[in-house]
Amino acid sequence: MTTFLYTIQDPIGIHARPAGNLAKLAKSLGDSVVTITKGDMTVKASQLMKVMSMGIKCGDQITVGVEGGNEAESVETLRKFFEENL
């Protein structure tokens, strides 16, 4: 598993539109399983409602993990998504 830390910059946090786009992106990464961890809660990024239920706000630090598939390429794609959208 490859991971990276990210601090949410969006003033609203992870809200519906970027969460939906994140779920679509996570599903599009083929064999890669993408997870998001905040504190002791970990969910699959492809599960929109679970991502929304985490209540991730501006300033929260999350861990994004990728397991399987082309992890290095998937991590870079996700890192770019987070930097541009969250």
Contacts in CASP RR format, 6 or more apart in sequence:
PFRMAT RR
TARGET T0000
AUTHOR 0000-0000-0000
METHOD contacts of the structure
MODEL  1
MTTFLYTIQDPIGIHARPAGNLAKLAKSLGDSVVTITKGDMTVKASQLMK
VMSMGIKCGDQITVGVEGGNEAESVETLRKFFEENL
1 65 0 8 1.000
1 66 0 8 1.000
1 67 0 8 1.000
1 68 0 8 1.000
1 71 0 8 1.000
2 65 0 8 1.000
2 66 0 8 1.000
2 67 0 8 1.000
2 71 0 8 1.000
2 72 0 8 1.000
2 74 0 8 1.000
2 75 0 8 1.000
3 63 0 8 1.000
3 64 0 8 1.000
3 65 0 8 1.000
3 66 0 8 1.000
3 75 0 8 1.000
4 63 0 8 1.000
4 64 0 8 1.000
4 65 0 8 1.000
4 75 0 8 1.000
4 78 0 8 1.000
4 79 0 8 1.000
5 61 0 8 1.000
5 62 0 8 1.000
5 63 0 8 1.000
5 64 0 8 1.000
6 61 0 8 1.000
6 62 0 8 1.000
6 63 0 8 1.000
6 64 0 8 1.000
6 79 0 8 1.000
6 82 0 8 1.000
6 86 0 8 1.000
7 59 0 8 1.000
7 60 0 8 1.000
7 61 0 8 1.000
7 62 0 8 1.000
8 14 0 8 1.000
8 56 0 8 1.000
8 57 0 8 1.000
8 58 0 8 1.000
8 59 0 8 1.000
8 60 0 8 1.000
8 61 0 8 1.000
8 62 0 8 1.000
8 86 0 8 1.000
9 58 0 8 1.000
9 59 0 8 1.000
9 86 0 8 1.000
10 18 0 8 1.000
10 58 0 8 1.000
10 85 0 8 1.000
10 86 0 8 1.000
11 58 0 8 1.000
12 58 0 8 1.000
13 56 0 8 1.000
13 57 0 8 1.000
13 58 0 8 1.000
13 60 0 8 1.000
13 86 0 8 1.000
14 22 0 8 1.000
14 51 0 8 1.000
14 52 0 8 1.000
14 54 0 8 1.000
14 55 0 8 1.000
14 56 0 8 1.000
14 86 0 8 1.000
16 52 0 8 1.000
18 85 0 8 1.000
18 86 0 8 1.000
19 48 0 8 1.000
19 51 0 8 1.000
19 52 0 8 1.000
20 48 0 8 1.000
20 51 0 8 1.000
21 81 0 8 1.000
21 85 0 8 1.000
22 45 0 8 1.000
22 51 0 8 1.000
22 81 0 8 1.000
22 85 0 8 1.000
23 45 0 8 1.000
23 46 0 8 1.000
23 47 0 8 1.000
23 48 0 8 1.000
23 51 0 8 1.000
25 45 0 8 1.000
25 77 0 8 1.000
25 78 0 8 1.000
25 81 0 8 1.000
26 32 0 8 1.000
26 34 0 8 1.000
26 44 0 8 1.000
26 45 0 8 1.000
26 46 0 8 1.000
26 78 0 8 1.000
27 46 0 8 1.000
29 66 0 8 1.000
29 69 0 8 1.000
29 74 0 8 1.000
29 77 0 8 1.000
30 69 0 8 1.000
31 68 0 8 1.000
31 69 0 8 1.000
32 66 0 8 1.000
32 67 0 8 1.000
32 68 0 8 1.000
32 69 0 8 1.000
32 70 0 8 1.000
32 71 0 8 1.000
32 74 0 8 1.000
33 44 0 8 1.000
33 66 0 8 1.000
33 67 0 8 1.000
33 68 0 8 1.000
34 44 0 8 1.000
34 45 0 8 1.000
34 46 0 8 1.000
34 64 0 8 1.000
34 65 0 8 1.000
34 66 0 8 1.000
34 74 0 8 1.000
34 78 0 8 1.000
35 42 0 8 1.000
35 43 0 8 1.000
35 44 0 8 1.000
35 45 0 8 1.000
35 64 0 8 1.000
35 65 0 8 1.000
35 66 0 8 1.000
35 67 0 8 1.000
36 42 0 8 1.000
36 43 0 8 1.000
36 45 0 8 1.000
36 51 0 8 1.000
36 54 0 8 1.000
36 56 0 8 1.000
36 62 0 8 1.000
36 63 0 8 1.000
36 64 0 8 1.000
36 65 0 8 1.000
37 62 0 8 1.000
37 63 0 8 1.000
37 64 0 8 1.000
37 65 0 8 1.000
38 54 0 8 1.000
38 55 0 8 1.000
38 56 0 8 1.000
38 60 0 8 1.000
38 61 0 8 1.000
38 62 0 8 1.000
38 63 0 8 1.000
41 54 0 8 1.000
43 50 0 8 1.000
43 51 0 8 1.000
43 53 0 8 1.000
43 54 0 8 1.000
44 50 0 8 1.000
45 51 0 8 1.000
45 64 0 8 1.000
56 62 0 8 1.000
64 75 0 8 1.000
64 78 0 8 1.000
64 79 0 8 1.000
64 82 0 8 1.000
65 75 0 8 1.000
66 74 0 8 1.000
66 75 0 8 1.000
66 78 0 8 1.000
END
